[in-house]
């Protein structure tokens, strides 16, 4: 759960319940954000092979097996956790599911990814490099 006030605690049990079917569950609110965010998500899904609708959501539940991987050096060096963690988990054969949630407007801070054009381009370049490295 991010600390920006977007996520509602009432959905936690919904995420945890879905862990019976997978090792990672993402709370997805694919309608959030502005139009270009949807375009970026489509590009990232295509390039990464990850099929989640809200690919940058930080509202997730993980099993203990996933957490063991995330605290290794390989997991700790990931700059952008949203895609990086999903790629790492995919590499290790973990199954990822999503549940639909409602997200509030951000109450605190600014997005590291979507605050200006330069940061969006930097995020895309970093993510494409990460995807390339993880695939090879």
PyMOL CGO cylinders between C-alpha atoms (Angstrom):
from pymol import cmd
from pymol.cgo import CYLINDER

trace = [
    CYLINDER, 0.00, 0.00, 0.00, 1.44, 3.37, -0.95, 0.3, 1, 1, 1, 1, 1, 1,
    CYLINDER, 1.44, 3.37, -0.95, 1.47, 6.18, 1.60, 0.3, 1, 1, 1, 1, 1, 1,
    CYLINDER, 1.47, 6.18, 1.60, -0.19, 8.79, -0.62, 0.3, 1, 1, 1, 1, 1, 1,
    CYLINDER, -0.19, 8.79, -0.62, -3.76, 8.22, 0.58, 0.3, 1, 1, 1, 1, 1, 1,
    CYLINDER, -3.76, 8.22, 0.58, -5.03, 6.68, -2.67, 0.3, 1, 1, 1, 1, 1, 1,
    CYLINDER, -5.03, 6.68, -2.67, -5.69, 3.19, -1.35, 0.3, 1, 1, 1, 1, 1, 1,
    CYLINDER, -5.69, 3.19, -1.35, -8.60, 2.25, 0.87, 0.3, 1, 1, 1, 1, 1, 1,
    CYLINDER, -8.60, 2.25, 0.87, -7.98, -0.28, 3.63, 0.3, 1, 1, 1, 1, 1, 1,
    CYLINDER, -7.98, -0.28, 3.63, -11.41, -1.83, 3.08, 0.3, 1, 1, 1, 1, 1, 1,
    CYLINDER, -11.41, -1.83, 3.08, -10.03, -3.60, -0.01, 0.3, 1, 1, 1, 1, 1, 1,
    CYLINDER, -10.03, -3.60, -0.01, -7.16, -5.37, 1.78, 0.3, 1, 1, 1, 1, 1, 1,
    CYLINDER, -7.16, -5.37, 1.78, -9.23, -8.48, 2.53, 0.3, 1, 1, 1, 1, 1, 1,
    CYLINDER, -9.23, -8.48, 2.53, -10.25, -8.62, -1.14, 0.3, 1, 1, 1, 1, 1, 1,
    CYLINDER, -10.25, -8.62, -1.14, -6.59, -8.73, -2.16, 0.3, 1, 1, 1, 1, 1, 1,
    CYLINDER, -6.59, -8.73, -2.16, -5.64, -11.26, 0.51, 0.3, 1, 1, 1, 1, 1, 1,
    CYLINDER, -5.64, -11.26, 0.51, -8.55, -13.56, -0.38, 0.3, 1, 1, 1, 1, 1, 1,
    CYLINDER, -8.55, -13.56, -0.38, -7.33, -13.69, -4.00, 0.3, 1, 1, 1, 1, 1, 1,
    CYLINDER, -7.33, -13.69, -4.00, -3.91, -14.94, -2.80, 0.3, 1, 1, 1, 1, 1, 1,
    CYLINDER, -3.91, -14.94, -2.80, -5.48, -18.41, -2.71, 0.3, 1, 1, 1, 1, 1, 1,
    CYLINDER, -5.48, -18.41, -2.71, -5.31, -18.35, -6.52, 0.3, 1, 1, 1, 1, 1, 1,
    CYLINDER, -5.31, -18.35, -6.52, -1.97, -16.61, -7.05, 0.3, 1, 1, 1, 1, 1, 1,
    CYLINDER, -1.97, -16.61, -7.05, 1.17, -15.33, -5.37, 0.3, 1, 1, 1, 1, 1, 1,
    CYLINDER, 1.17, -15.33, -5.37, 0.69, -11.64, -6.22, 0.3, 1, 1, 1, 1, 1, 1,
    CYLINDER, 0.69, -11.64, -6.22, -2.56, -9.68, -6.21, 0.3, 1, 1, 1, 1, 1, 1,
    CYLINDER, -2.56, -9.68, -6.21, -2.76, -6.10, -7.46, 0.3, 1, 1, 1, 1, 1, 1,
    CYLINDER, -2.76, -6.10, -7.46, -5.58, -3.72, -6.61, 0.3, 1, 1, 1, 1, 1, 1,
    CYLINDER, -5.58, -3.72, -6.61, -6.37, -2.24, -10.01, 0.3, 1, 1, 1, 1, 1, 1,
    CYLINDER, -6.37, -2.24, -10.01, -8.22, 0.96, -10.74, 0.3, 1, 1, 1, 1, 1, 1,
    CYLINDER, -8.22, 0.96, -10.74, -7.69, 1.12, -14.49, 0.3, 1, 1, 1, 1, 1, 1,
    CYLINDER, -7.69, 1.12, -14.49, -9.95, 4.15, -14.88, 0.3, 1, 1, 1, 1, 1, 1,
    CYLINDER, -9.95, 4.15, -14.88, -7.71, 6.35, -12.75, 0.3, 1, 1, 1, 1, 1, 1,
    CYLINDER, -7.71, 6.35, -12.75, -5.50, 8.96, -14.25, 0.3, 1, 1, 1, 1, 1, 1,
    CYLINDER, -5.50, 8.96, -14.25, -5.43, 10.83, -17.47, 0.3, 1, 1, 1, 1, 1, 1,
    CYLINDER, -5.43, 10.83, -17.47, -5.47, 9.58, -21.04, 0.3, 1, 1, 1, 1, 1, 1,
    CYLINDER, -5.47, 9.58, -21.04, -1.71, 9.36, -21.61, 0.3, 1, 1, 1, 1, 1, 1,
    CYLINDER, -1.71, 9.36, -21.61, -1.37, 7.11, -18.56, 0.3, 1, 1, 1, 1, 1, 1,
    CYLINDER, -1.37, 7.11, -18.56, -3.56, 4.53, -20.32, 0.3, 1, 1, 1, 1, 1, 1,
    CYLINDER, -3.56, 4.53, -20.32, -1.39, 4.76, -23.43, 0.3, 1, 1, 1, 1, 1, 1,
    CYLINDER, -1.39, 4.76, -23.43, 1.77, 4.23, -21.37, 0.3, 1, 1, 1, 1, 1, 1,
    CYLINDER, 1.77, 4.23, -21.37, 0.19, 1.27, -19.58, 0.3, 1, 1, 1, 1, 1, 1,
    CYLINDER, 0.19, 1.27, -19.58, -0.68, -0.32, -22.95, 0.3, 1, 1, 1, 1, 1, 1,
    CYLINDER, -0.68, -0.32, -22.95, 2.89, 0.12, -24.19, 0.3, 1, 1, 1, 1, 1, 1,
    CYLINDER, 2.89, 0.12, -24.19, 4.32, -1.36, -21.00, 0.3, 1, 1, 1, 1, 1, 1,
    CYLINDER, 4.32, -1.36, -21.00, 1.95, -4.33, -21.11, 0.3, 1, 1, 1, 1, 1, 1,
    CYLINDER, 1.95, -4.33, -21.11, 2.91, -5.02, -24.72, 0.3, 1, 1, 1, 1, 1, 1,
    CYLINDER, 2.91, -5.02, -24.72, 6.67, -4.78, -24.13, 0.3, 1, 1, 1, 1, 1, 1,
    CYLINDER, 6.67, -4.78, -24.13, 6.75, -6.56, -20.75, 0.3, 1, 1, 1, 1, 1, 1,
    CYLINDER, 6.75, -6.56, -20.75, 4.21, -9.30, -21.40, 0.3, 1, 1, 1, 1, 1, 1,
    CYLINDER, 4.21, -9.30, -21.40, 2.46, -8.43, -18.12, 0.3, 1, 1, 1, 1, 1, 1,
    CYLINDER, 2.46, -8.43, -18.12, -1.29, -8.40, -18.60, 0.3, 1, 1, 1, 1, 1, 1,
    CYLINDER, -1.29, -8.40, -18.60, -2.49, -6.43, -15.56, 0.3, 1, 1, 1, 1, 1, 1,
    CYLINDER, -2.49, -6.43, -15.56, -4.78, -3.55, -16.45, 0.3, 1, 1, 1, 1, 1, 1,
    CYLINDER, -4.78, -3.55, -16.45, -3.30, -1.15, -13.83, 0.3, 1, 1, 1, 1, 1, 1,
    CYLINDER, -3.30, -1.15, -13.83, 0.36, -1.99, -14.24, 0.3, 1, 1, 1, 1, 1, 1,
    CYLINDER, 0.36, -1.99, -14.24, 1.71, 0.79, -11.98, 0.3, 1, 1, 1, 1, 1, 1,
    CYLINDER, 1.71, 0.79, -11.98, -0.56, 0.22, -8.98, 0.3, 1, 1, 1, 1, 1, 1,
    CYLINDER, -0.56, 0.22, -8.98, 1.28, 0.06, -5.68, 0.3, 1, 1, 1, 1, 1, 1,
    CYLINDER, 1.28, 0.06, -5.68, -1.67, -1.60, -3.92, 0.3, 1, 1, 1, 1, 1, 1,
    CYLINDER, -1.67, -1.60, -3.92, -0.59, -5.24, -3.75, 0.3, 1, 1, 1, 1, 1, 1,
    CYLINDER, -0.59, -5.24, -3.75, -0.63, -8.36, -1.64, 0.3, 1, 1, 1, 1, 1, 1,
    CYLINDER, -0.63, -8.36, -1.64, 2.18, -10.93, -1.80, 0.3, 1, 1, 1, 1, 1, 1,
    CYLINDER, 2.18, -10.93, -1.80, 2.71, -14.43, -0.46, 0.3, 1, 1, 1, 1, 1, 1,
    CYLINDER, 2.71, -14.43, -0.46, 5.69, -15.24, 1.74, 0.3, 1, 1, 1, 1, 1, 1,
    CYLINDER, 5.69, -15.24, 1.74, 7.48, -16.89, -1.20, 0.3, 1, 1, 1, 1, 1, 1,
    CYLINDER, 7.48, -16.89, -1.20, 7.31, -13.64, -3.17, 0.3, 1, 1, 1, 1, 1, 1,
    CYLINDER, 7.31, -13.64, -3.17, 8.55, -11.64, -0.18, 0.3, 1, 1, 1, 1, 1, 1,
    CYLINDER, 8.55, -11.64, -0.18, 11.59, -13.94, 0.10, 0.3, 1, 1, 1, 1, 1, 1,
    CYLINDER, 11.59, -13.94, 0.10, 12.53, -13.01, -3.48, 0.3, 1, 1, 1, 1, 1, 1,
    CYLINDER, 12.53, -13.01, -3.48, 11.84, -9.30, -2.95, 0.3, 1, 1, 1, 1, 1, 1,
    CYLINDER, 11.84, -9.30, -2.95, 14.33, -9.02, -0.08, 0.3, 1, 1, 1, 1, 1, 1,
    CYLINDER, 14.33, -9.02, -0.08, 17.17, -10.53, -2.08, 0.3, 1, 1, 1, 1, 1, 1,
    CYLINDER, 17.17, -10.53, -2.08, 19.73, -8.31, -3.80, 0.3, 1, 1, 1, 1, 1, 1,
    CYLINDER, 19.73, -8.31, -3.80, 17.88, -8.87, -7.08, 0.3, 1, 1, 1, 1, 1, 1,
    CYLINDER, 17.88, -8.87, -7.08, 14.67, -7.49, -5.57, 0.3, 1, 1, 1, 1, 1, 1,
    CYLINDER, 14.67, -7.49, -5.57, 16.22, -4.62, -3.67, 0.3, 1, 1, 1, 1, 1, 1,
    CYLINDER, 16.22, -4.62, -3.67, 18.00, -3.01, -6.64, 0.3, 1, 1, 1, 1, 1, 1,
    CYLINDER, 18.00, -3.01, -6.64, 14.79, -2.35, -8.57, 0.3, 1, 1, 1, 1, 1, 1,
    CYLINDER, 14.79, -2.35, -8.57, 14.27, 1.41, -8.90, 0.3, 1, 1, 1, 1, 1, 1,
    CYLINDER, 14.27, 1.41, -8.90, 10.64, 1.44, -10.00, 0.3, 1, 1, 1, 1, 1, 1,
    CYLINDER, 10.64, 1.44, -10.00, 8.94, -1.21, -7.92, 0.3, 1, 1, 1, 1, 1, 1,
    CYLINDER, 8.94, -1.21, -7.92, 5.70, -1.38, -9.91, 0.3, 1, 1, 1, 1, 1, 1,
    CYLINDER, 5.70, -1.38, -9.91, 6.98, -3.05, -13.09, 0.3, 1, 1, 1, 1, 1, 1,
    CYLINDER, 6.98, -3.05, -13.09, 10.25, -4.33, -11.69, 0.3, 1, 1, 1, 1, 1, 1,
    CYLINDER, 10.25, -4.33, -11.69, 8.63, -6.48, -9.02, 0.3, 1, 1, 1, 1, 1, 1,
    CYLINDER, 8.63, -6.48, -9.02, 6.16, -7.91, -11.52, 0.3, 1, 1, 1, 1, 1, 1,
    CYLINDER, 6.16, -7.91, -11.52, 8.99, -8.81, -13.92, 0.3, 1, 1, 1, 1, 1, 1,
    CYLINDER, 8.99, -8.81, -13.92, 11.02, -10.37, -11.13, 0.3, 1, 1, 1, 1, 1, 1,
    CYLINDER, 11.02, -10.37, -11.13, 8.04, -12.42, -10.03, 0.3, 1, 1, 1, 1, 1, 1,
    CYLINDER, 8.04, -12.42, -10.03, 7.25, -13.45, -13.58, 0.3, 1, 1, 1, 1, 1, 1,
    CYLINDER, 7.25, -13.45, -13.58, 10.86, -14.63, -13.98, 0.3, 1, 1, 1, 1, 1, 1,
    CYLINDER, 10.86, -14.63, -13.98, 10.45, -16.83, -10.89, 0.3, 1, 1, 1, 1, 1, 1,
    CYLINDER, 10.45, -16.83, -10.89, 7.17, -18.29, -12.19, 0.3, 1, 1, 1, 1, 1, 1,
    CYLINDER, 7.17, -18.29, -12.19, 4.82, -16.58, -9.76, 0.3, 1, 1, 1, 1, 1, 1,
    CYLINDER, 4.82, -16.58, -9.76, 1.22, -16.06, -10.83, 0.3, 1, 1, 1, 1, 1, 1,
    CYLINDER, 1.22, -16.06, -10.83, -0.19, -12.54, -10.69, 0.3, 1, 1, 1, 1, 1, 1,
    CYLINDER, -0.19, -12.54, -10.69, -3.89, -11.66, -10.49, 0.3, 1, 1, 1, 1, 1, 1,
    CYLINDER, -3.89, -11.66, -10.49, -5.76, -8.43, -9.97, 0.3, 1, 1, 1, 1, 1, 1,
    CYLINDER, -5.76, -8.43, -9.97, -8.92, -7.28, -8.27, 0.3, 1, 1, 1, 1, 1, 1,
    CYLINDER, -8.92, -7.28, -8.27, -10.90, -4.18, -9.07, 0.3, 1, 1, 1, 1, 1, 1,
    CYLINDER, -10.90, -4.18, -9.07, -10.69, -1.43, -6.44, 0.3, 1, 1, 1, 1, 1, 1,
    CYLINDER, -10.69, -1.43, -6.44, -11.56, 2.22, -6.19, 0.3, 1, 1, 1, 1, 1, 1,
    CYLINDER, -11.56, 2.22, -6.19, -8.72, 4.64, -5.58, 0.3, 1, 1, 1, 1, 1, 1,
    CYLINDER, -8.72, 4.64, -5.58, -8.94, 8.10, -4.10, 0.3, 1, 1, 1, 1, 1, 1,
    CYLINDER, -8.94, 8.10, -4.10, -7.20, 11.13, -5.54, 0.3, 1, 1, 1, 1, 1, 1,
    CYLINDER, -7.20, 11.13, -5.54, -3.65, 11.41, -4.21, 0.3, 1, 1, 1, 1, 1, 1,
    CYLINDER, -3.65, 11.41, -4.21, -3.66, 13.20, -0.83, 0.3, 1, 1, 1, 1, 1, 1,
    CYLINDER, -3.66, 13.20, -0.83, 0.09, 13.42, -0.24, 0.3, 1, 1, 1, 1, 1, 1,
    CYLINDER, 0.09, 13.42, -0.24, 3.09, 13.95, -2.45, 0.3, 1, 1, 1, 1, 1, 1,
    CYLINDER, 3.09, 13.95, -2.45, 3.45, 13.70, -6.21, 0.3, 1, 1, 1, 1, 1, 1,
    CYLINDER, 3.45, 13.70, -6.21, 3.84, 10.79, -8.55, 0.3, 1, 1, 1, 1, 1, 1,
    CYLINDER, 3.84, 10.79, -8.55, 7.47, 9.90, -9.23, 0.3, 1, 1, 1, 1, 1, 1,
    CYLINDER, 7.47, 9.90, -9.23, 6.44, 8.74, -12.67, 0.3, 1, 1, 1, 1, 1, 1,
    CYLINDER, 6.44, 8.74, -12.67, 3.68, 10.96, -14.03, 0.3, 1, 1, 1, 1, 1, 1,
    CYLINDER, 3.68, 10.96, -14.03, 4.53, 14.47, -12.79, 0.3, 1, 1, 1, 1, 1, 1,
    CYLINDER, 4.53, 14.47, -12.79, 6.06, 15.90, -15.99, 0.3, 1, 1, 1, 1, 1, 1,
    CYLINDER, 6.06, 15.90, -15.99, 7.12, 14.89, -19.49, 0.3, 1, 1, 1, 1, 1, 1,
    CYLINDER, 7.12, 14.89, -19.49, 10.79, 14.46, -18.60, 0.3, 1, 1, 1, 1, 1, 1,
    CYLINDER, 10.79, 14.46, -18.60, 9.98, 12.07, -15.72, 0.3, 1, 1, 1, 1, 1, 1,
    CYLINDER, 9.98, 12.07, -15.72, 7.62, 10.06, -17.94, 0.3, 1, 1, 1, 1, 1, 1,
    CYLINDER, 7.62, 10.06, -17.94, 10.30, 9.66, -20.60, 0.3, 1, 1, 1, 1, 1, 1,
    CYLINDER, 10.30, 9.66, -20.60, 12.93, 8.76, -17.99, 0.3, 1, 1, 1, 1, 1, 1,
    CYLINDER, 12.93, 8.76, -17.99, 10.56, 6.19, -16.47, 0.3, 1, 1, 1, 1, 1, 1,
    CYLINDER, 10.56, 6.19, -16.47, 9.83, 4.64, -19.88, 0.3, 1, 1, 1, 1, 1, 1,
    CYLINDER, 9.83, 4.64, -19.88, 13.52, 4.43, -20.80, 0.3, 1, 1, 1, 1, 1, 1,
    CYLINDER, 13.52, 4.43, -20.80, 14.40, 2.93, -17.40, 0.3, 1, 1, 1, 1, 1, 1,
    CYLINDER, 14.40, 2.93, -17.40, 11.55, 0.45, -17.64, 0.3, 1, 1, 1, 1, 1, 1,
    CYLINDER, 11.55, 0.45, -17.64, 12.39, -0.59, -21.21, 0.3, 1, 1, 1, 1, 1, 1,
    CYLINDER, 12.39, -0.59, -21.21, 16.00, -1.20, -20.12, 0.3, 1, 1, 1, 1, 1, 1,
    CYLINDER, 16.00, -1.20, -20.12, 14.78, -3.19, -17.12, 0.3, 1, 1, 1, 1, 1, 1,
    CYLINDER, 14.78, -3.19, -17.12, 12.48, -5.26, -19.33, 0.3, 1, 1, 1, 1, 1, 1,
    CYLINDER, 12.48, -5.26, -19.33, 15.34, -5.92, -21.75, 0.3, 1, 1, 1, 1, 1, 1,
    CYLINDER, 15.34, -5.92, -21.75, 17.67, -7.02, -18.97, 0.3, 1, 1, 1, 1, 1, 1,
    CYLINDER, 17.67, -7.02, -18.97, 15.04, -9.24, -17.30, 0.3, 1, 1, 1, 1, 1, 1,
    CYLINDER, 15.04, -9.24, -17.30, 14.17, -10.95, -20.58, 0.3, 1, 1, 1, 1, 1, 1,
    CYLINDER, 14.17, -10.95, -20.58, 17.80, -11.85, -21.33, 0.3, 1, 1, 1, 1, 1, 1,
]
cmd.load_cgo(trace, "trace")
